[in-house]
Amino acid sequence: MAKEQKQVRELQEGNYVIIDDAACKIDAYSTAKPGKHGSAKARVEARGVFDEKKRSFSQPVDAKVWVPIVNRKQGQVVAKESDNVVQVMDLDTYETITIELPDDVSVDPDDEIEFLEWEGKRKVLE
């Protein structure tokens, strides 16, 4: 599993974090320092990279969380199986994979695309 541990205080908006065993991109990060004997708390709101679900958590800033290592790859469209499913050749490994396209993306054979990959899940970037 491609992930590493970081403290909550090291997180930033736009970075990735694992919430409920799903890779999420951080939308909002805020901290609050409660009373005299309390520790600073951080609230993180994120959206799932592959399922678009909103998730959030609140923890002390010195707590440890898992951060996924999401790979950004280049690929070339080899064939179009249907309107929203294409075969893509990874330009690094020359492996051919099948990827489902988002509704608002249209590609033709021989087009180059960019996609994210983490733990066997893939998503085409617009």
GUVO-526837 format. One line per 2 residues: number of its first residue (from 1); their letters; for each residue x negated, y negated, z negated of N, C-alpha, C, O. Coordinates in steps of 0.05 Angstrom, whole numbers. Example, Ala and Ser with C-alpha at 12.3 -4.5 7.8 and 13.67 -1.06 7.14 Angstrom:
% GUVO-526837
1	AS	-264:114:-156:-246:90:-156:-264:66:-156:-285:66:-169 | -257:45:-142:-273:21:-143:-258:-1:-157:-268:-23:-161
***
This chain:
% GUVO-526837
1	MA	-17:23:0:0:0:0:-18:-25:0:-35:-27:-17 | -14:-43:18:-31:-66:21:-20:-89:3:-2:-104:11
3	KE	-31:-91:-21:-22:-112:-39:-45:-118:-59:-63:-102:-63 | -43:-141:-71:-63:-149:-91:-48:-163:-114:-26:-172:-111
5	QK	-62:-165:-137:-49:-179:-160:-60:-207:-162:-84:-212:-158 | -41:-225:-169:-49:-253:-174:-33:-263:-198:-12:-252:-205
7	QV	-42:-285:-210:-27:-298:-231:-5:-315:-218:-9:-325:-196 | 17:-319:-233:39:-334:-222:30:-363:-216:40:-375:-197
9	RE	11:-374:-232:3:-402:-227:-12:-405:-201:-15:-427:-191 | -22:-383:-189:-36:-385:-163:-18:-385:-139:-27:-389:-116
11	LQ	8:-380:-143:27:-379:-121:33:-407:-110:32:-426:-125 | 39:-408:-85:47:-434:-72:69:-429:-52:74:-407:-43
13	EG	83:-451:-46:105:-448:-26:92:-440:1:71:-450:8 | 106:-422:15:96:-412:41:79:-387:38:75:-373:58
15	NY	70:-380:14:55:-355:10:75:-332:6:99:-336:5 | 64:-308:4:81:-284:1:79:-274:-28:59:-278:-41
17	VI	100:-260:-37:101:-247:-63:120:-223:-61:138:-223:-44 | 115:-203:-78:133:-179:-77:153:-182:-100:146:-184:-123
19	ID	179:-183:-92:201:-184:-111:219:-161:-105:228:-158:-82 | 226:-145:-125:243:-121:-121:233:-103:-99:249:-93:-83
21	DA	207:-98:-98:194:-80:-79:198:-90:-50:198:-73:-31 | 201:-116:-46:204:-126:-19:185:-150:-15:182:-166:-33
23	AC	173:-152:8:155:-174:14:173:-199:19:191:-198:35 | 167:-221:4:183:-245:6:165:-269:11:142:-270:2
25	KI	175:-289:26:160:-314:30:172:-335:11:196:-339:9 | 154:-348:-4:163:-367:-25:174:-392:-12:161:-406:4
27	DA	199:-399:-20:212:-424:-10:209:-446:-30:205:-469:-22 | 210:-440:-56:208:-461:-77:193:-451:-101:196:-427:-109
29	YS	176:-468:-112:160:-461:-136:161:-485:-154:154:-507:-147 | 169:-480:-179:169:-502:-199:160:-491:-226:164:-468:-232
31	TA	148:-509:-242:139:-502:-268:152:-520:-289:160:-542:-283 | 155:-509:-313:166:-525:-335:152:-517:-361:147:-493:-365
33	KP	144:-536:-377:131:-531:-402:151:-535:-424:158:-558:-429 | 160:-514:-437:180:-517:-458:168:-530:-483:153:-549:-480
35	GK	174:-520:-506:167:-533:-531:138:-532:-539:120:-525:-523 | 134:-539:-564:108:-541:-576:92:-515:-576:68:-515:-571
37	HG	105:-493:-581:92:-467:-583:98:-449:-560:89:-426:-560 | 111:-459:-540:118:-442:-517:96:-444:-496:78:-460:-497
39	SA	98:-426:-477:79:-427:-454:94:-437:-430:118:-435:-428 | 79:-447:-411:90:-458:-386:104:-435:-371:93:-413:-369
41	KA	127:-440:-360:141:-420:-344:143:-430:-315:144:-454:-309 | 143:-411:-297:146:-417:-269:171:-403:-258:177:-381:-265
43	RV	185:-418:-241:208:-406:-227:201:-405:-197:194:-425:-185 | 204:-381:-186:198:-377:-158:223:-368:-143:236:-348:-151
45	EA	230:-382:-122:252:-374:-105:240:-367:-78:225:-381:-66 | 248:-343:-67:237:-333:-43:258:-320:-26:280:-314:-35
47	RG	251:-315:0:268:-302:19:253:-278:30:230:-280:38 | 267:-255:32:255:-231:43:245:-234:71:259:-245:88
49	VF	221:-226:77:209:-229:103:224:-211:124:229:-220:146 | 231:-187:116:242:-168:135:273:-166:133:285:-157:152
51	DE	285:-174:110:314:-171:107:328:-198:102:353:-198:101 | 314:-220:100:325:-247:97:341:-251:71:356:-270:70
53	KK	340:-233:51:355:-236:27:340:-256:8:316:-256:7 | 356:-272:-6:344:-291:-26:339:-276:-52:356:-261:-61
55	RS	315:-281:-63:308:-269:-89:294:-290:-105:282:-309:-94 | 294:-286:-132:280:-305:-149:272:-292:-175:282:-271:-182
57	FS	252:-304:-188:244:-294:-214:233:-318:-230:224:-338:-219 | 232:-315:-256:221:-335:-274:203:-320:-294:212:-302:-308
59	QP	178:-328:-295:158:-315:-312:138:-336:-323:136:-358:-311 | 123:-329:-344:102:-347:-353:81:-349:-331:77:-331:-315
61	VD	67:-372:-330:48:-377:-308:23:-359:-310:9:-356:-291 | 18:-347:-334:-5:-330:-336:2:-300:-332:-15:-283:-335
63	AK	27:-294:-325:36:-267:-318:24:-259:-291:18:-276:-274 | 21:-233:-287:11:-223:-261:33:-213:-244:52:-201:-254
65	VW	32:-219:-218:51:-209:-198:36:-197:-175:13:-203:-171 | 50:-181:-160:38:-168:-136:43:-186:-112:65:-196:-108
67	VP	23:-189:-95:24:-205:-71:18:-186:-47:-3:-174:-47 | 37:-184:-28:32:-166:-5:11:-178:14:9:-202:17
69	IV	-3:-161:27:-22:-170:48:-8:-164:75:-9:-142:85 | 5:-185:85:21:-182:110:3:-189:133:-9:-210:134
71	NR	1:-171:152:-16:-175:176:0:-188:198:22:-181:204 | -13:-208:210:-2:-222:233:-16:-212:257:-41:-214:259
73	KQ	-2:-200:276:-15:-186:299:-4:-197:325:18:-209:327 | -20:-192:346:-12:-199:373:-5:-173:388:-17:-152:384
75	GQ	15:-175:405:24:-152:420:33:-160:448:39:-183:453 | 33:-141:466:43:-145:493:67:-127:498:66:-103:493
77	VV	88:-139:509:112:-124:515:107:-105:538:99:-114:560 | 111:-79:534:106:-59:554:132:-53:570:132:-53:594
79	AK	154:-49:555:179:-43:567:202:-53:550:199:-56:525 | 224:-58:563:248:-66:549:268:-43:548:277:-34:569
81	ES	274:-32:524:292:-9:522:321:-19:523:338:-5:535 | 327:-42:511:354:-53:512:350:-84:508:328:-94:509
83	DN	373:-98:504:371:-127:501:355:-135:476:342:-156:476 | 356:-119:455:343:-126:430:322:-106:420:313:-108:398
85	VV	314:-87:437:293:-67:429:272:-66:451:279:-62:475 | 247:-70:443:225:-70:463:203:-51:453:200:-47:429
87	QV	187:-41:472:162:-27:466:140:-47:468:137:-61:488 | 123:-48:447:101:-68:446:75:-53:442:73:-35:426
89	MD	55:-61:457:28:-50:453:12:-70:435:9:-93:442 | 3:-60:412:-14:-75:394:-40:-81:408:-54:-62:417
91	LD	-47:-106:410:-71:-114:425:-97:-108:410:-119:-110:421 | -95:-101:384:-119:-93:369:-125:-64:371:-147:-55:376
93	TY	-104:-47:367:-107:-18:366:-98:-4:391:-103:20:395 | -85:-18:409:-73:-7:434:-53:14:429:-48:31:445
95	ET	-41:13:405:-19:32:397:7:20:408:12:-4:407 | 25:37:418:51:29:428:72:33:406:74:56:396
97	IT	86:13:399:107:14:378:133:3:389:133:-12:408 | 155:11:376:181:1:383:190:-20:362:189:-14:338
99	IE	198:-43:371:206:-65:353:233:-75:361:239:-78:385 | 249:-81:341:275:-94:346:272:-124:346:259:-135:328
101	LP	283:-137:366:280:-166:369:303:-181:354:325:-170:352 | 297:-204:343:319:-221:332:338:-229:355:330:-228:378
103	DD	361:-238:347:382:-245:367:374:-268:385:381:-269:409 | 359:-288:374:353:-312:390:326:-310:405:317:-330:416
105	VS	315:-286:407:289:-283:422:294:-266:446:306:-244:444 | 284:-275:469:286:-258:493:258:-257:505:244:-278:507
107	VD	249:-233:514:223:-229:525:225:-213:550:246:-199:555 | 205:-214:566:203:-198:591:178:-180:589:160:-186:573
109	PD	177:-159:605:152:-143:605:128:-160:612:130:-179:628 | 105:-154:600:80:-167:602:78:-194:586:58:-207:587
111	DE	99:-201:572:98:-225:554:82:-217:529:83:-194:520 | 67:-236:518:53:-232:493:69:-243:471:80:-265:473
113	IE	71:-228:449:87:-237:426:70:-234:401:49:-221:401 | 79:-247:379:66:-246:354:85:-233:334:109:-239:334
115	FL	75:-214:318:92:-201:298:78:-197:272:54:-196:271 | 94:-194:251:84:-188:224:87:-158:219:106:-146:228
117	EW	68:-147:203:69:-119:197:61:-115:167:41:-126:158 | 77:-99:153:71:-93:125:84:-66:118:109:-64:121
119	EG	69:-47:110:80:-20:102:98:-8:123:119:3:116 | 90:-9:148:106:4:169:130:-13:178:144:-4:197
121	KR	135:-35:166:157:-53:175:145:-74:193:123:-84:188 | 160:-81:213:151:-101:232:172:-121:238:196:-114:238
123	KV	164:-146:244:183:-167:250:171:-185:271:148:-195:267 | 185:-190:293:175:-208:314:180:-237:305:201:-244:295
125	LE	160:-254:309:162:-282:303:173:-297:327:166:-290:350 | 189:-317:321:201:-333:343:180:-351:355:186:-367:373
***
